[in-house]
Amino acid sequence: MILDRYFARRYLQSFLVIGAVFLTLILLIDLIEQLRRFEGVDVSFGQLFGLTLLNAPAAISEILPLLMILSTIVLFVGMARSSELVVTRAIGRSGIRALAAPIFVASIIGGLAVTTLNPIVAATSKRYQELSDTYRTGGPSVLSLSGEGLWLRQGSAEGQSVIHATGFGGDGITLFGVSILSYAPNGGPIRQISAESAQLQDDNWVLKTVKVWPLNTGTNTESAATTHDTLKIPTTLTRERIHDSLGRRESISIYDLPNMIRQLEQAGFSTKQHQVWFQVELARPLFLVSMVLVGAAFTMRHTRFGGTGLAVLAAVLLGFTLYFVRNFAQILGENGQIPVALAAWAPPAAAIMLTLGLLLHAEDG
């Protein structure tokens, strides 16, 4: 038990040190990217640094597998050089048994990544998008789904508009049963629009069978209402931004994903991507454990055998290969080529079996 605590502490220390190094690099690189993206926009350095901090949790979540495998390599290469692994085997403990503590720590980190880091990433990603839209266009563009239909909010220097639609076209740019409430920059409503449909074309919503009610004070709105066969309304939204709002899975907490999937199905959207993402998140602890095994499979040997550099390189390359295989399986699942459960759970399970085979071969010959 004492030895297990020692291994766990060493592994956790390696993970925290490597994580701090990567977090610093991420902040510096992302800050430069934010300066480039908002060049020519009246945004202060403090605001850009705030955006960088909001992006950091998502970046850390994305590179967790890399942190795991590097932490494992640092742990076992260091222990091999100090002959601690030799002593561990000399007292009758096998190398695989020595992996129990790092695997336990990796499982805890994986569990925290799903239950705690995922909601944090969802909140910070959503806030980043809102602030980014505000700095660029003067107001955030928000999309949400409810039992009443689709809701959009678009903003510009001329004011805000709230768009409600009872239906959404399969082309991703057509709305049906549209109602628009426009607000002046000072926040007061200025007009209400009802339309049979709205289609996104270039930088405009093209409305059909339209009725417009002005909401000026002292005006009879019904008598002042006008009708139009077609009407164009400027918008800052694009098809890509609408799809990103629906498809930005990282901005949806794992606790909200089941409800989001139900709402998407009710609105007529495909939910394959969200179903696969939900299962992939649940399988994350298993995948992180597989990364620990990958790192250990190539580095749990004494340095006198030589080839440590090649072993480290092989571990990293295999880790990246398994990472890309998982992403490829995820894409196949999202496209309906393979079942959702297979896309999410097969890669980490296969990685664990592969690396256990390598470890058993190294231990028993």
N, C-alpha and C positions, 0 to 999 in steps of 0.2 A: 504493500500500500504506500509506504514511504517513497519507494522508487517510482511508483505511478504518479504520485504528486510531484516528484521532481521532474519527470518527463513532461507532465502537463504544464508545469510552470515554465519550463524552458521553451516549450512550443508556444505558449501564450506570449511570452516575451518576444520571441522571434516574430510572431504575427503582428504584435503592436508596433514594433520597430519598423518592420517593412511597410506596414500600413501607414505609419506616419510619414515615411519617405515618399510613398506614392501619393498620399494626400497632398503633400507640399508641391510635388510636380504637377498634379492635376490642377491645383489652384493657380499656379503660375501659367500653365498652358491655357487654361480656360479664360483667365483674365485677359491674356493677349487676344484670344478669340473674341471676347466681348468687346474689346477696344476696336477690333477690326469690324465687327458686325454693326456697331453703333457709331461708326465714323460719320461725321457730319450731322449727327443727331445731338440735340442739346441735352446731354445726360452727364451728370457729374461722375467723378471717379468713385465716390462712395456708393453711388447707385449701381455702377458696373460691378464693383466688388461684392455688393449684396447679391447681384445676379449670379456671380461666380460661386458664392457660398451656397446659394439655393441649388446649384447644379451639382455640388460636391457629393451629396448622398447618393444620387443616381449613378455617378461615376464609380464610387466605391462599391456599390451594389453590383455593378457590371464586372468589376475586376476581382471580385471575391475569389473565384476559382484560381486566378493567378496568384493572389496573396497566399492562398492555402498551399499551393504546390511549392512556392518559393520558401515559405516558412518551414515546410517539411524538409526541403533540401538543406536549408541553413541548419536546422536542428541536427539532422543525422550526419551531415558532413562534419560539423563541429564535434559531435560525439565520436565519430570515427577517428578524427585526428587526435583526440585526447584519450583514445582507447577505452572510452566508457562503454562502447558496445561490446568490446572484447570482455570486459569485466562483467557486464550484464549476462553474456552467454556463459561465462565461467561459473557463475553462481547457479546455473541451471535454468535460466529464463531464456526462452527462444526469442528470436527477433520479432516474430509475429506477435508474441505476447507483449513485447515492449511497445507495440503499436496501439495497445488498448487506450492508453492515456491520450495520445494525440488524436485518435479517432473520437474519443469522448469529447474532447475540447472542440473538435471540428463539428461534431453533432450539435453541441450547445450553440456554437456560432451560427450554424445553419438554421437552427430553430429560432434564434434571435433575428436572423436575417428575414425570415418569413413573417414572424409575429410582430416584430418591432421596426426593423429597417424598412420593410416594404411599405407600411403606412406612412413612415416619415418621407420616403421617396415620393409617394403619391402626393402628399401635402406640399412638399417643396417644389415638385415638378409643376403642379397646378399653379402655385403661386408664382413661379418663374414665368410661366406662359402669360399669366395675367399682367405682371409687371412689364414683360417684354412688349406685349401689345399696347399697353398704356404709354410706354416711352416712345413707341413708333407712331401710333395713330391717335393718341390722346385718350384712349379708352380701351378696356379689354373687350375681346370678342369671346363670348361664352356660349357653349352648346350644352344642352342637357335634355334628357329624356324623362318622361313621366307617363303615367297612365292616360294623361290628357293629350299626349302627342309630343311633338318636337319643339324645343324652345331655343332660340338664338338671340344673342345680344351682340350688336356691333357698335363700335364707337369711332368717332372722328372729331375733328376740331369743331364741326358744325353741331355736334350733340350726339346723343345716344338713341338707339332704336332697339325695341324688343320685338322679336318676330316669333309668332306662334303658328305652327302648322299641324294639321291633323293627320297628314300623310307625307311620306317621303318617297320620291321616285327611285327606281332601281339604278338610274344613271348617276345618282349621287349629287345632282345639281338642280333637281326639280322638287318643289314643295307644292302641296295641295291643301286647300282650305286655309288660306293664309290670312293672318291678322297682324298688322304692324302698328305699334304705338311709338311715335317719335317724340323725343324730348329735346328742348332747347339746351344750350350749354349751361344755362343757370339751373337746369333740372326740372323745369315745368313742362308738362305735355303740350304739344303744339298741333298734333293732328293724329287721326286714327285712320288706318287704311284697311279695307277688306278686299280680298281678291280670290278668284277661283283657283288660280295657280301662280307660281312664281318660278322663274328659271334663271339660273346664274349664267350671265353672259358677259365675258370680259370683266369690267369693274362695276357691273350694274345687275340689280334684280329686275328682270323684265316681267311685270305683272300683267295678267290677263283678266278681263271682266272685273274692273276695279271700281270701287266706290271710296271716296275720300271725304272725311268729316274734319273740318278745321275746328280746333279746340280753343279758339281765342276767347278771352273774357268778354261777356256782353254780346256774344253772337249766338243766334239760333243755329245750332250745329246741323240740324236736319235740313233746314231751308237753305243753308249755305253749302250743303254737300254737293259734290260733283261726281260724275261717273265717267269712266274712260274704258275704251276697248283694250288698250294697252297703256302701260305707264312704266317709265324707267326710274329706278331709285339707285343712286350711287351706293356702293358698299365697299368695305375694306376686306370682306371675306373672299376666300377663294375655295375652289373645290378641294384643294389639298389641305387647307386649314380646317375645313369641315370634317374631312375624313380623318385628319390627325386628331381632332377633338374627340371623335368617336373611337378612333383606333389607338390613341396613346394609352396603351395598357399600363404603362408605368405611372400614370397619373390617377389610377384607380386602385384604391386599397384592396388587398386580398379579402378583407372582410366585406367589402361592397361589391366584389365581382359577381357573386351568384345573383344578387338582385339586379345588377347591371345587365347580366346575360338575359335574365327574364324580360327586362324592359326592351332590350334590343330585339328579342324574338317577337314581342308584342308589336313593335314598330315595323317589323318586316325586314330587319337587318340580319345578315349572316353573323353567327356568333362563334364560328369555328376558331377564329384567332383568339378570342377571349377564353374559350374553353381550354384550348391548348395552353395558353399563358397561365391559367389558374392551376392546371395540373403540373406544369413546369415549375411553378413557384412552390407547390407542395413537395415536389421531388428535389428541391434545391439542397436540403441537408444531405440526402443520399449522394448527390453529385459532388458536394464539397468533400464528403468522406472519400469518394473515389479519387479526388485530387490528392488527398493525403497518401493514399495507397500508391498512386503513380510516383509521387516524389520518393517514397520509401523504397519502392521496388528497385530503384537504380542507385540509391545512395547508402543503403544499409550494408556496407562492407568496409573492410579496413583499407586505409589509404595506402598500405604497403603494396597492394595489388596494382596500384597505378590506375591511370585512366579516369581519374575523378572528374576532370573537365568534360570528357566525352559522356560520362554517366549523367552529369548534370544537364548537358545539352540534350541528351536523349530523353530525360525526364520531362524537360520543358517542351520539347517537340511533341512528345506523346500527349502531354497535357493539352497543348493547343489543338492537336488532332482530335482528341475526344471532345473538346469544346466546340469545334466546328462540326463534328458529327452530330452533337446534340442540337446545334442550331439548324443543321440541315434536316434532321428529323422533325424539328419544330415546324419548319417551313412546309414539309410534306404533310404534317398533320393539319396545318392551317389551310392547305389547299385541298384537304379531303382525300389525299392519296393513301394515307394510312390512318388507323384508328387513333383517337385522341390519347387514350391511355398508353398505347404503344409509343407514340411520338414523345411523350413526356417521361415515361419510366424506363423504357428499354435502354437508352444510352447510358444513364448512370448505373443500371444493373449490369449491363455488359462490361462497362469500365471496371466495376468492382470485381467481377469474375475474372477478367483478363489480368488485372494486377495481382489478385490473390494467386492466380496460377504462376505468375512470375516470382512472387515471394516464396511460394511453396517449393518451386524449383531451386531457388537460391538457397533455401534453408536445408532441404533434404537431398538436393542433387537430382 
